[in-house]
Amino acid sequence: MKRFDITLDLITQMHIGHHQLGFIKLTRRYVPARVMTHAMTAVITQFLFDRPHSSDFLQIVLPFVKKRLKFTYFFISSGSIDYLPRYSESGLYYGDMTEPEFSQCFIHSVQSTAIDYALQSAREATLHEMEFISPSSTDGKKTKLKGSLFANEGDDGNLLLKIEAGDIVLKHDSRSVTLSEVFNHLQLGGERKYGCGRVRLSADLQPTDRTEMFNTGYTVDYTRDSLIFSVSRGDNLYLPAHLKLESDLSPLQSGAIEPVVGREYKEDNDETRKGFGLKLTPGEVAAVPGSYVSVAVGQKFAADDDGMWHNLQ
């Protein structure tokens, strides 16, 4: 595998679904690897198939992307400062900002409601508010997203991935597309039909031999077909991804836990309708990114296809 460190410019506001608080839909302050994988699959399918069908996405491209393209989580950055979450004794921080300071700098919200024209007023129970990550901070700097991509050359059936001239090329029959082009058509998160979540590459793709993961105290081994993360130092170990928790083996010291559930395409049957996002994946209880863990130097974690970490004993 080859590693590419990716920096994306956020072009439009972006909503990464988290949970709802009353009538407010909250956004995550980072992009999980799963979001990157599925958004990338959607764009690749559009480029490589003349009239793409859901089966092309589900049965051909998605398994190929999960096998050949592996993502870390992506975090908000100003370019010079990376705002990874971390839980401390005094609360949640993003980089050197407290959570309220970070939200004031990068997060905004939009309110809307439906109108009852007969009464010339707002329709009852339709008020809602949605958080977004802003494409620029309050000090006018462009919002960026930073993370890593690991590409594994090879072919599976009719799909081929090759690394050529520093870029990544994907081919299907007579069609081909570079990953640089895919990134520049990428939309992340929800409300995409309104143009939200548009990103583009900040610089050309370039492979790197680095093994460090931000400034988190972890290194990554990507010499095989999987990603193995190792603890390289014994202090300030904050998770850069969700970590699946085992009840009797949890290294979690402080932070937060949550159930992690994904949404997938649901096939049609006699009783329910089909469509994207209608099937829920089995839930996992996990420590959230930024949680503080106590583990020994050399402890290893494996990332699954969705980027979630698991303890390797």
Secondary structure by P-SEA (a helix, b strand, c coil): ccccbbbbbbcccccccccccccbbbbbccccaaaaaaaaaaaaaaaccccccccccccccaaaaaacccccbbbbccccccbbbbbcccccccccccaaaaaaccccbbbbbbbccccccccccccbbbbbbccccccbbbbbbbbbbbbbbbbcccbbbbbcccbbbbbcccccccaaaaaaacccccccccccbbbbbcccbbbbcccccccccbbbbccccbbbbbbccccccccccbbbbbcccccccccbbbbbbbbbbbbbccccccccccccccccccccccbbbbbcccbbbbbccccbbbbcc
